[in-house]
Amino acid sequence: MINFTLTTVINRPVDEVFTYITDVRNEPQWMPGVLEAEQTSAEPVGVGTTYYELVELLGQQVELTFEVTEY
């Protein structure tokens, strides 16, 4: 098993960064392989929020759906 740690320092307030990363529409900008991402349930984000993503994985496009179970 290979383990690694990656640290990135973002010079912004924590609440601003949290708001950005919890908006799934931003994922194609910072997460490799994410082609499309959208929230499929009503606002606000929290337990029970659902999402759709189209990702490229090993040369294949894969559709994913997921639900927030902890927030």
N, CA, C and O atoms as a Maestro MAE file, in Angstrom:
{
 s_m_m2io_version
 :::
 2.0.0
}

f_m_ct {
 s_m_title
 :::
 protein
 m_atom[284] {
  # First column is atom index #
  i_m_mmod_type
  r_m_x_coord
  r_m_y_coord
  r_m_z_coord
  i_m_residue_number
  s_m_chain_name
  s_m_pdb_residue_name
  s_m_pdb_atom_name
  i_m_atomic_number
  :::
  1 25 0.841 -1.172 0.000 1 A "MET " " N  " 7
  2 3 0.000 0.000 0.000 1 A "MET " " CA " 6
  3 2 0.887 1.235 0.000 1 A "MET " " C  " 6
  4 15 1.888 1.299 0.714 1 A "MET " " O  " 8
  5 25 0.504 2.214 -0.811 2 A "ILE " " N  " 7
  6 3 1.227 3.472 -0.872 2 A "ILE " " CA " 6
  7 2 0.391 4.546 -0.184 2 A "ILE " " C  " 6
  8 15 -0.794 4.705 -0.476 2 A "ILE " " O  " 8
  9 25 1.008 5.266 0.714 3 A "ASN " " N  " 7
  10 3 0.358 6.394 1.378 3 A "ASN " " CA " 6
  11 2 1.119 7.661 1.041 3 A "ASN " " C  " 6
  12 15 2.345 7.641 0.930 3 A "ASN " " O  " 8
  13 25 0.410 8.751 0.880 4 A "PHE " " N  " 7
  14 3 1.072 10.028 0.668 4 A "PHE " " CA " 6
  15 2 0.213 11.131 1.234 4 A "PHE " " C  " 6
  16 15 -0.995 10.972 1.408 4 A "PHE " " O  " 8
  17 25 0.844 12.248 1.517 5 A "THR " " N  " 7
  18 3 0.156 13.420 2.029 5 A "THR " " CA " 6
  19 2 0.514 14.594 1.132 5 A "THR " " C  " 6
  20 15 1.677 14.782 0.774 5 A "THR " " O  " 8
  21 25 -0.473 15.364 0.779 6 A "LEU " " N  " 7
  22 3 -0.275 16.558 -0.037 6 A "LEU " " CA " 6
  23 2 -0.865 17.732 0.719 6 A "LEU " " C  " 6
  24 15 -2.018 17.678 1.148 6 A "LEU " " O  " 8
  25 25 -0.096 18.781 0.885 7 A "THR " " N  " 7
  26 3 -0.558 19.968 1.596 7 A "THR " " CA " 6
  27 2 -0.500 21.166 0.663 7 A "THR " " C  " 6
  28 15 0.496 21.381 -0.029 7 A "THR " " O  " 8
  29 25 -1.562 21.935 0.650 8 A "THR " " N  " 7
  30 3 -1.606 23.165 -0.131 8 A "THR " " CA " 6
  31 2 -2.056 24.294 0.791 8 A "THR " " C  " 6
  32 15 -3.069 24.170 1.479 8 A "THR " " O  " 8
  33 25 -1.318 25.374 0.804 9 A "VAL " " N  " 7
  34 3 -1.685 26.534 1.609 9 A "VAL " " CA " 6
  35 2 -2.459 27.495 0.710 9 A "VAL " " C  " 6
  36 15 -1.964 27.911 -0.338 9 A "VAL " " O  " 8
  37 25 -3.664 27.839 1.124 10 A "ILE " " N  " 7
  38 3 -4.513 28.771 0.385 10 A "ILE " " CA " 6
  39 2 -4.649 30.022 1.238 10 A "ILE " " C  " 6
  40 15 -5.182 29.971 2.346 10 A "ILE " " O  " 8
  41 25 -4.181 31.111 0.734 11 A "ASN " " N  " 7
  42 3 -4.156 32.357 1.493 11 A "ASN " " CA " 6
  43 2 -5.512 33.070 1.416 11 A "ASN " " C  " 6
  44 15 -5.629 34.158 0.854 11 A "ASN " " O  " 8
  45 25 -6.522 32.429 1.993 12 A "ARG " " N  " 7
  46 3 -7.887 32.956 2.030 12 A "ARG " " CA " 6
  47 2 -8.513 32.566 3.363 12 A "ARG " " C  " 6
  48 15 -8.046 31.625 4.006 12 A "ARG " " O  " 8
  49 25 -9.549 33.259 3.787 13 A "PRO " " N  " 7
  50 3 -10.254 32.862 5.009 13 A "PRO " " CA " 6
  51 2 -10.875 31.466 4.851 13 A "PRO " " C  " 6
  52 15 -11.335 31.098 3.770 13 A "PRO " " O  " 8
  53 25 -10.878 30.708 5.934 14 A "VAL " " N  " 7
  54 3 -11.385 29.336 5.917 14 A "VAL " " CA " 6
  55 2 -12.817 29.274 5.391 14 A "VAL " " C  " 6
  56 15 -13.127 28.398 4.584 14 A "VAL " " O  " 8
  57 25 -13.693 30.172 5.823 15 A "ASP " " N  " 7
  58 3 -15.086 30.125 5.385 15 A "ASP " " CA " 6
  59 2 -15.215 30.353 3.877 15 A "ASP " " C  " 6
  60 15 -16.101 29.781 3.240 15 A "ASP " " O  " 8
  61 25 -14.345 31.177 3.306 16 A "GLU " " N  " 7
  62 3 -14.373 31.422 1.866 16 A "GLU " " CA " 6
  63 2 -13.945 30.164 1.094 16 A "GLU " " C  " 6
  64 15 -14.547 29.818 0.078 16 A "GLU " " O  " 8
  65 25 -12.906 29.492 1.583 17 A "VAL " " N  " 7
  66 3 -12.430 28.262 0.941 17 A "VAL " " CA " 6
  67 2 -13.484 27.165 1.070 17 A "VAL " " C  " 6
  68 15 -13.749 26.450 0.104 17 A "VAL " " O  " 8
  69 25 -14.087 27.024 2.249 18 A "PHE " " N  " 7
  70 3 -15.113 25.997 2.462 18 A "PHE " " CA " 6
  71 2 -16.296 26.220 1.527 18 A "PHE " " C  " 6
  72 15 -16.809 25.266 0.943 18 A "PHE " " O  " 8
  73 25 -16.732 27.461 1.380 19 A "THR " " N  " 7
  74 3 -17.841 27.787 0.473 19 A "THR " " CA " 6
  75 2 -17.497 27.399 -0.957 19 A "THR " " C  " 6
  76 15 -18.339 26.867 -1.680 19 A "THR " " O  " 8
  77 25 -16.271 27.664 -1.362 20 A "TYR " " N  " 7
  78 3 -15.839 27.338 -2.727 20 A "TYR " " CA " 6
  79 2 -15.814 25.832 -2.963 20 A "TYR " " C  " 6
  80 15 -16.353 25.359 -3.963 20 A "TYR " " O  " 8
  81 25 -15.194 25.068 -2.055 21 A "ILE " " N  " 7
  82 3 -15.054 23.624 -2.307 21 A "ILE " " CA " 6
  83 2 -16.358 22.857 -2.107 21 A "ILE " " C  " 6
  84 15 -16.508 21.755 -2.634 21 A "ILE " " O  " 8
  85 25 -17.298 23.416 -1.359 22 A "THR " " N  " 7
  86 3 -18.576 22.722 -1.191 22 A "THR " " CA " 6
  87 2 -19.566 23.051 -2.298 22 A "THR " " C  " 6
  88 15 -20.665 22.496 -2.323 22 A "THR " " O  " 8
  89 25 -19.199 23.942 -3.214 23 A "ASP " " N  " 7
  90 3 -20.013 24.202 -4.404 23 A "ASP " " CA " 6
  91 2 -19.483 23.297 -5.506 23 A "ASP " " C  " 6
  92 15 -18.470 23.599 -6.136 23 A "ASP " " O  " 8
  93 25 -20.168 22.198 -5.731 24 A "VAL " " N  " 7
  94 3 -19.704 21.156 -6.654 24 A "VAL " " CA " 6
  95 2 -19.488 21.683 -8.072 24 A "VAL " " C  " 6
  96 15 -18.730 21.089 -8.839 24 A "VAL " " O  " 8
  97 25 -20.129 22.765 -8.424 25 A "ARG " " N  " 7
  98 3 -19.935 23.341 -9.769 25 A "ARG " " CA " 6
  99 2 -18.502 23.806 -9.992 25 A "ARG " " C  " 6
  100 15 -18.078 23.966 -11.136 25 A "ARG " " O  " 8
  101 25 -17.753 24.023 -8.920 26 A "ASN " " N  " 7
  102 3 -16.354 24.442 -9.034 26 A "ASN " " CA " 6
  103 2 -15.391 23.271 -9.242 26 A "ASN " " C  " 6
  104 15 -14.233 23.493 -9.596 26 A "ASN " " O  " 8
  105 25 -15.837 22.047 -9.034 27 A "GLU " " N  " 7
  106 3 -14.933 20.898 -9.099 27 A "GLU " " CA " 6
  107 2 -14.167 20.766 -10.410 27 A "GLU " " C  " 6
  108 15 -12.985 20.425 -10.366 27 A "GLU " " O  " 8
  109 25 -14.770 21.016 -11.582 28 A "PRO " " N  " 7
  110 3 -13.970 20.894 -12.813 28 A "PRO " " CA " 6
  111 2 -12.768 21.839 -12.843 28 A "PRO " " C  " 6
  112 15 -11.822 21.595 -13.592 28 A "PRO " " O  " 8
  113 25 -12.782 22.904 -12.053 29 A "GLN " " N  " 7
  114 3 -11.674 23.854 -12.024 29 A "GLN " " CA " 6
  115 2 -10.490 23.351 -11.202 29 A "GLN " " C  " 6
  116 15 -9.355 23.757 -11.451 29 A "GLN " " O  " 8
  117 25 -10.737 22.474 -10.227 30 A "TRP " " N  " 7
  118 3 -9.654 22.082 -9.335 30 A "TRP " " CA " 6
  119 2 -9.484 20.579 -9.157 30 A "TRP " " C  " 6
  120 15 -8.492 20.146 -8.569 30 A "TRP " " O  " 8
  121 25 -10.419 19.772 -9.646 31 A "MET " " N  " 7
  122 3 -10.320 18.328 -9.462 31 A "MET " " CA " 6
  123 2 -10.099 17.642 -10.812 31 A "MET " " C  " 6
  124 15 -11.006 17.607 -11.644 31 A "MET " " O  " 8
  125 25 -8.907 17.102 -11.033 32 A "PRO " " N  " 7
  126 3 -8.614 16.449 -12.309 32 A "PRO " " CA " 6
  127 2 -9.621 15.342 -12.625 32 A "PRO " " C  " 6
  128 15 -9.995 14.559 -11.752 32 A "PRO " " O  " 8
  129 25 -10.046 15.290 -13.872 33 A "GLY " " N  " 7
  130 3 -10.953 14.240 -14.314 33 A "GLY " " CA " 6
  131 2 -12.422 14.595 -14.238 33 A "GLY " " C  " 6
  132 15 -13.239 13.937 -14.883 33 A "GLY " " O  " 8
  133 25 -12.788 15.614 -13.471 34 A "VAL " " N  " 7
  134 3 -14.195 16.011 -13.380 34 A "VAL " " CA " 6
  135 2 -14.522 16.886 -14.588 34 A "VAL " " C  " 6
  136 15 -13.958 17.967 -14.758 34 A "VAL " " O  " 8
  137 25 -15.445 16.402 -15.428 35 A "LEU " " N  " 7
  138 3 -15.836 17.130 -16.631 35 A "LEU " " CA " 6
  139 2 -17.063 17.996 -16.394 35 A "LEU " " C  " 6
  140 15 -17.144 19.112 -16.908 35 A "LEU " " O  " 8
  141 25 -18.020 17.493 -15.619 36 A "GLU " " N  " 7
  142 3 -19.254 18.210 -15.284 36 A "GLU " " CA " 6
  143 2 -19.623 17.865 -13.853 36 A "GLU " " C  " 6
  144 15 -19.344 16.765 -13.376 36 A "GLU " " O  " 8
  145 25 -20.250 18.811 -13.175 37 A "ALA " " N  " 7
  146 3 -20.720 18.556 -11.816 37 A "ALA " " CA " 6
  147 2 -21.882 19.486 -11.515 37 A "ALA " " C  " 6
  148 15 -21.837 20.676 -11.824 37 A "ALA " " O  " 8
  149 25 -22.918 18.934 -10.912 38 A "GLU " " N  " 7
  150 3 -24.061 19.762 -10.535 38 A "GLU " " CA " 6
  151 2 -24.780 19.173 -9.325 38 A "GLU " " C  " 6
  152 15 -24.797 17.960 -9.113 38 A "GLU " " O  " 8
  153 25 -25.361 20.055 -8.555 39 A "GLN " " N  " 7
  154 3 -26.194 19.646 -7.422 39 A "GLN " " CA " 6
  155 2 -27.570 19.310 -7.972 39 A "GLN " " C  " 6
  156 15 -28.128 20.075 -8.758 39 A "GLN " " O  " 8
  157 25 -28.124 18.165 -7.563 40 A "THR " " N  " 7
  158 3 -29.409 17.724 -8.101 40 A "THR " " CA " 6
  159 2 -30.549 17.834 -7.102 40 A "THR " " C  " 6
  160 15 -31.675 17.436 -7.402 40 A "THR " " O  " 8
  161 25 -30.275 18.363 -5.931 41 A "SER " " N  " 7
  162 3 -31.327 18.585 -4.931 41 A "SER " " CA " 6
  163 2 -31.359 20.068 -4.583 41 A "SER " " C  " 6
  164 15 -30.492 20.841 -4.991 41 A "SER " " O  " 8
  165 25 -32.367 20.441 -3.830 42 A "ALA " " N  " 7
  166 3 -32.551 21.847 -3.463 42 A "ALA " " CA " 6
  167 2 -31.457 22.339 -2.521 42 A "ALA " " C  " 6
  168 15 -30.856 21.552 -1.789 42 A "ALA " " O  " 8
  169 25 -31.205 23.641 -2.546 43 A "GLU " " N  " 7
  170 3 -30.283 24.287 -1.607 43 A "GLU " " CA " 6
  171 2 -30.923 24.240 -0.229 43 A "GLU " " C  " 6
  172 15 -32.133 24.028 -0.157 43 A "GLU " " O  " 8
  173 25 -30.216 24.419 0.843 44 A "PRO " " N  " 7
  174 3 -28.776 24.569 0.943 44 A "PRO " " CA " 6
  175 2 -28.079 23.207 0.988 44 A "PRO " " C  " 6
  176 15 -28.731 22.169 1.107 44 A "PRO " " O  " 8
  177 25 -26.748 23.225 0.892 45 A "VAL " " N  " 7
  178 3 -25.956 22.002 0.986 45 A "VAL " " CA " 6
  179 2 -26.001 21.502 2.418 45 A "VAL " " C  " 6
  180 15 -25.890 22.292 3.356 45 A "VAL " " O  " 8
  181 25 -26.163 20.211 2.594 46 A "GLY " " N  " 7
  182 3 -26.171 19.586 3.911 46 A "GLY " " CA " 6
  183 2 -26.427 18.103 3.768 46 A "GLY " " C  " 6
  184 15 -26.399 17.564 2.662 46 A "GLY " " O  " 8
  185 25 -26.675 17.445 4.882 47 A "VAL " " N  " 7
  186 3 -26.980 16.017 4.847 47 A "VAL " " CA " 6
  187 2 -28.177 15.796 3.935 47 A "VAL " " C  " 6
  188 15 -29.195 16.475 4.069 47 A "VAL " " O  " 8
  189 25 -28.062 14.848 3.006 48 A "GLY " " N  " 7
  190 3 -29.127 14.549 2.067 48 A "GLY " " CA " 6
  191 2 -28.977 15.229 0.714 48 A "GLY " " C  " 6
  192 15 -29.685 14.880 -0.231 48 A "GLY " " O  " 8
  193 25 -28.065 16.197 0.602 49 A "THR " " N  " 7
  194 3 -27.835 16.854 -0.687 49 A "THR " " CA " 6
  195 2 -27.325 15.823 -1.695 49 A "THR " " C  " 6
  196 15 -26.482 14.988 -1.367 49 A "THR " " O  " 8
  197 25 -27.845 15.890 -2.928 50 A "THR " " N  " 7
  198 3 -27.426 14.941 -3.956 50 A "THR " " CA " 6
  199 2 -26.747 15.675 -5.107 50 A "THR " " C  " 6
  200 15 -26.994 16.856 -5.354 50 A "THR " " O  " 8
  201 25 -25.877 14.930 -5.807 51 A "TYR " " N  " 7
  202 3 -25.074 15.484 -6.882 51 A "TYR " " CA " 6
  203 2 -24.975 14.514 -8.055 51 A "TYR " " C  " 6
  204 15 -25.175 13.307 -7.918 51 A "TYR " " O  " 8
  205 25 -24.660 15.088 -9.210 52 A "TYR " " N  " 7
  206 3 -24.338 14.330 -10.421 52 A "TYR " " CA " 6
  207 2 -22.979 14.811 -10.895 52 A "TYR " " C  " 6
  208 15 -22.696 16.009 -10.879 52 A "TYR " " O  " 8
  209 25 -22.134 13.870 -11.319 53 A "GLU " " N  " 7
  210 3 -20.855 14.230 -11.915 53 A "GLU " " CA " 6
  211 2 -20.576 13.350 -13.121 53 A "GLU " " C  " 6
  212 15 -20.937 12.174 -13.154 53 A "GLU " " O  " 8
  213 25 -19.932 13.941 -14.099 54 A "LEU " " N  " 7
  214 3 -19.401 13.208 -15.242 54 A "LEU " " CA " 6
  215 2 -17.891 13.317 -15.106 54 A "LEU " " C  " 6
  216 15 -17.333 14.414 -15.120 54 A "LEU " " O  " 8
  217 25 -17.231 12.159 -14.974 55 A "VAL " " N  " 7
  218 3 -15.784 12.139 -14.786 55 A "VAL " " CA " 6
  219 2 -15.129 11.288 -15.860 55 A "VAL " " C  " 6
  220 15 -15.742 10.392 -16.439 55 A "VAL " " O  " 8
  221 25 -13.868 11.598 -16.106 56 A "GLU " " N  " 7
  222 3 -13.080 10.750 -16.993 56 A "GLU " " CA " 6
  223 2 -12.148 9.930 -16.126 56 A "GLU " " C  " 6
  224 15 -11.339 10.471 -15.372 56 A "GLU " " O  " 8
  225 25 -12.273 8.608 -16.245 57 A "LEU " " N  " 7
  226 3 -11.516 7.691 -15.414 57 A "LEU " " CA " 6
  227 2 -10.938 6.606 -16.301 57 A "LEU " " C  " 6
  228 15 -11.683 5.861 -16.937 57 A "LEU " " O  " 8
  229 25 -9.635 6.509 -16.350 58 A "LEU " " N  " 7
  230 3 -8.941 5.509 -17.173 58 A "LEU " " CA " 6
  231 2 -9.391 5.568 -18.626 58 A "LEU " " C  " 6
  232 15 -9.578 4.533 -19.266 58 A "LEU " " O  " 8
  233 25 -9.565 6.782 -19.145 59 A "GLY " " N  " 7
  234 3 -9.940 6.977 -20.535 59 A "GLY " " CA " 6
  235 2 -11.417 6.794 -20.837 59 A "GLY " " C  " 6
  236 15 -11.828 6.919 -21.990 59 A "GLY " " O  " 8
  237 25 -12.208 6.508 -19.843 60 A "GLN " " N  " 7
  238 3 -13.651 6.315 -20.011 60 A "GLN " " CA " 6
  239 2 -14.412 7.410 -19.282 60 A "GLN " " C  " 6
  240 15 -13.994 7.866 -18.217 60 A "GLN " " O  " 8
  241 25 -15.531 7.828 -19.860 61 A "GLN " " N  " 7
  242 3 -16.396 8.770 -19.164 61 A "GLN " " CA " 6
  243 2 -17.385 7.979 -18.311 61 A "GLN " " C  " 6
  244 15 -18.032 7.048 -18.791 61 A "GLN " " O  " 8
  245 25 -17.490 8.359 -17.064 62 A "VAL " " N  " 7
  246 3 -18.329 7.658 -16.097 62 A "VAL " " CA " 6
  247 2 -19.263 8.668 -15.439 62 A "VAL " " C  " 6
  248 15 -18.825 9.731 -15.000 62 A "VAL " " O  " 8
  249 25 -20.555 8.332 -15.372 63 A "GLU " " N  " 7
  250 3 -21.525 9.172 -14.672 63 A "GLU " " CA " 6
  251 2 -21.642 8.692 -13.235 63 A "GLU " " C  " 6
  252 15 -21.772 7.495 -12.978 63 A "GLU " " O  " 8
  253 25 -21.596 9.626 -12.310 64 A "LEU " " N  " 7
  254 3 -21.680 9.310 -10.889 64 A "LEU " " CA " 6
  255 2 -22.798 10.104 -10.247 64 A "LEU " " C  " 6
  256 15 -23.066 11.239 -10.638 64 A "LEU " " O  " 8
  257 25 -23.442 9.515 -9.272 65 A "THR " " N  " 7
  258 3 -24.360 10.244 -8.404 65 A "THR " " CA " 6
  259 2 -23.932 9.957 -6.974 65 A "THR " " C  " 6
  260 15 -23.503 8.848 -6.654 65 A "THR " " O  " 8
  261 25 -24.052 10.961 -6.120 66 A "PHE " " N  " 7
  262 3 -23.719 10.732 -4.727 66 A "PHE " " CA " 6
  263 2 -24.531 11.639 -3.822 66 A "PHE " " C  " 6
  264 15 -25.124 12.626 -4.256 66 A "PHE " " O  " 8
  265 25 -24.537 11.269 -2.547 67 A "GLU " " N  " 7
  266 3 -25.332 11.980 -1.531 67 A "GLU " " CA " 6
  267 2 -24.474 12.291 -0.322 67 A "GLU " " C  " 6
  268 15 -23.673 11.462 0.109 67 A "GLU " " O  " 8
  269 25 -24.641 13.483 0.225 68 A "VAL " " N  " 7
  270 3 -23.921 13.882 1.434 68 A "VAL " " CA " 6
  271 2 -24.525 13.144 2.623 68 A "VAL " " C  " 6
  272 15 -25.732 13.214 2.853 68 A "VAL " " O  " 8
  273 25 -23.684 12.435 3.381 69 A "THR " " N  " 7
  274 3 -24.155 11.700 4.554 69 A "THR " " CA " 6
  275 2 -23.713 12.334 5.860 69 A "THR " " C  " 6
  276 15 -24.268 12.031 6.916 69 A "THR " " O  " 8
  277 25 -22.710 13.219 5.797 70 A "GLU " " N  " 7
  278 3 -22.279 14.002 6.968 70 A "GLU " " CA " 6
  279 2 -21.919 15.386 6.479 70 A "GLU " " C  " 6
  280 15 -21.418 15.550 5.366 70 A "GLU " " O  " 8
  281 25 -22.171 16.372 7.300 71 A "TYR " " N  " 7
  282 3 -21.852 17.735 6.889 71 A "TYR " " CA " 6
  283 2 -21.419 18.536 8.094 71 A "TYR " " C  " 6
  284 15 -21.104 19.720 7.968 71 A "TYR " " O  " 8
  :::
 }
 m_bond[283] {
  # First column is bond index #
  i_m_from
  i_m_to
  i_m_order
  :::
  1 1 2 1
  2 2 3 1
  3 3 4 2
  4 3 5 1
  5 5 6 1
  6 6 7 1
  7 7 8 2
  8 7 9 1
  9 9 10 1
  10 10 11 1
  11 11 12 2
  12 11 13 1
  13 13 14 1
  14 14 15 1
  15 15 16 2
  16 15 17 1
  17 17 18 1
  18 18 19 1
  19 19 20 2
  20 19 21 1
  21 21 22 1
  22 22 23 1
  23 23 24 2
  24 23 25 1
  25 25 26 1
  26 26 27 1
  27 27 28 2
  28 27 29 1
  29 29 30 1
  30 30 31 1
  31 31 32 2
  32 31 33 1
  33 33 34 1
  34 34 35 1
  35 35 36 2
  36 35 37 1
  37 37 38 1
  38 38 39 1
  39 39 40 2
  40 39 41 1
  41 41 42 1
  42 42 43 1
  43 43 44 2
  44 43 45 1
  45 45 46 1
  46 46 47 1
  47 47 48 2
  48 47 49 1
  49 49 50 1
  50 50 51 1
  51 51 52 2
  52 51 53 1
  53 53 54 1
  54 54 55 1
  55 55 56 2
  56 55 57 1
  57 57 58 1
  58 58 59 1
  59 59 60 2
  60 59 61 1
  61 61 62 1
  62 62 63 1
  63 63 64 2
  64 63 65 1
  65 65 66 1
  66 66 67 1
  67 67 68 2
  68 67 69 1
  69 69 70 1
  70 70 71 1
  71 71 72 2
  72 71 73 1
  73 73 74 1
  74 74 75 1
  75 75 76 2
  76 75 77 1
  77 77 78 1
  78 78 79 1
  79 79 80 2
  80 79 81 1
  81 81 82 1
  82 82 83 1
  83 83 84 2
  84 83 85 1
  85 85 86 1
  86 86 87 1
  87 87 88 2
  88 87 89 1
  89 89 90 1
  90 90 91 1
  91 91 92 2
  92 91 93 1
  93 93 94 1
  94 94 95 1
  95 95 96 2
  96 95 97 1
  97 97 98 1
  98 98 99 1
  99 99 100 2
  100 99 101 1
  101 101 102 1
  102 102 103 1
  103 103 104 2
  104 103 105 1
  105 105 106 1
  106 106 107 1
  107 107 108 2
  108 107 109 1
  109 109 110 1
  110 110 111 1
  111 111 112 2
  112 111 113 1
  113 113 114 1
  114 114 115 1
  115 115 116 2
  116 115 117 1
  117 117 118 1
  118 118 119 1
  119 119 120 2
  120 119 121 1
  121 121 122 1
  122 122 123 1
  123 123 124 2
  124 123 125 1
  125 125 126 1
  126 126 127 1
  127 127 128 2
  128 127 129 1
  129 129 130 1
  130 130 131 1
  131 131 132 2
  132 131 133 1
  133 133 134 1
  134 134 135 1
  135 135 136 2
  136 135 137 1
  137 137 138 1
  138 138 139 1
  139 139 140 2
  140 139 141 1
  141 141 142 1
  142 142 143 1
  143 143 144 2
  144 143 145 1
  145 145 146 1
  146 146 147 1
  147 147 148 2
  148 147 149 1
  149 149 150 1
  150 150 151 1
  151 151 152 2
  152 151 153 1
  153 153 154 1
  154 154 155 1
  155 155 156 2
  156 155 157 1
  157 157 158 1
  158 158 159 1
  159 159 160 2
  160 159 161 1
  161 161 162 1
  162 162 163 1
  163 163 164 2
  164 163 165 1
  165 165 166 1
  166 166 167 1
  167 167 168 2
  168 167 169 1
  169 169 170 1
  170 170 171 1
  171 171 172 2
  172 171 173 1
  173 173 174 1
  174 174 175 1
  175 175 176 2
  176 175 177 1
  177 177 178 1
  178 178 179 1
  179 179 180 2
  180 179 181 1
  181 181 182 1
  182 182 183 1
  183 183 184 2
  184 183 185 1
  185 185 186 1
  186 186 187 1
  187 187 188 2
  188 187 189 1
  189 189 190 1
  190 190 191 1
  191 191 192 2
  192 191 193 1
  193 193 194 1
  194 194 195 1
  195 195 196 2
  196 195 197 1
  197 197 198 1
  198 198 199 1
  199 199 200 2
  200 199 201 1
  201 201 202 1
  202 202 203 1
  203 203 204 2
  204 203 205 1
  205 205 206 1
  206 206 207 1
  207 207 208 2
  208 207 209 1
  209 209 210 1
  210 210 211 1
  211 211 212 2
  212 211 213 1
  213 213 214 1
  214 214 215 1
  215 215 216 2
  216 215 217 1
  217 217 218 1
  218 218 219 1
  219 219 220 2
  220 219 221 1
  221 221 222 1
  222 222 223 1
  223 223 224 2
  224 223 225 1
  225 225 226 1
  226 226 227 1
  227 227 228 2
  228 227 229 1
  229 229 230 1
  230 230 231 1
  231 231 232 2
  232 231 233 1
  233 233 234 1
  234 234 235 1
  235 235 236 2
  236 235 237 1
  237 237 238 1
  238 238 239 1
  239 239 240 2
  240 239 241 1
  241 241 242 1
  242 242 243 1
  243 243 244 2
  244 243 245 1
  245 245 246 1
  246 246 247 1
  247 247 248 2
  248 247 249 1
  249 249 250 1
  250 250 251 1
  251 251 252 2
  252 251 253 1
  253 253 254 1
  254 254 255 1
  255 255 256 2
  256 255 257 1
  257 257 258 1
  258 258 259 1
  259 259 260 2
  260 259 261 1
  261 261 262 1
  262 262 263 1
  263 263 264 2
  264 263 265 1
  265 265 266 1
  266 266 267 1
  267 267 268 2
  268 267 269 1
  269 269 270 1
  270 270 271 1
  271 271 272 2
  272 271 273 1
  273 273 274 1
  274 274 275 1
  275 275 276 2
  276 275 277 1
  277 277 278 1
  278 278 279 1
  279 279 280 2
  280 279 281 1
  281 281 282 1
  282 282 283 1
  283 283 284 2
  :::
 }
}
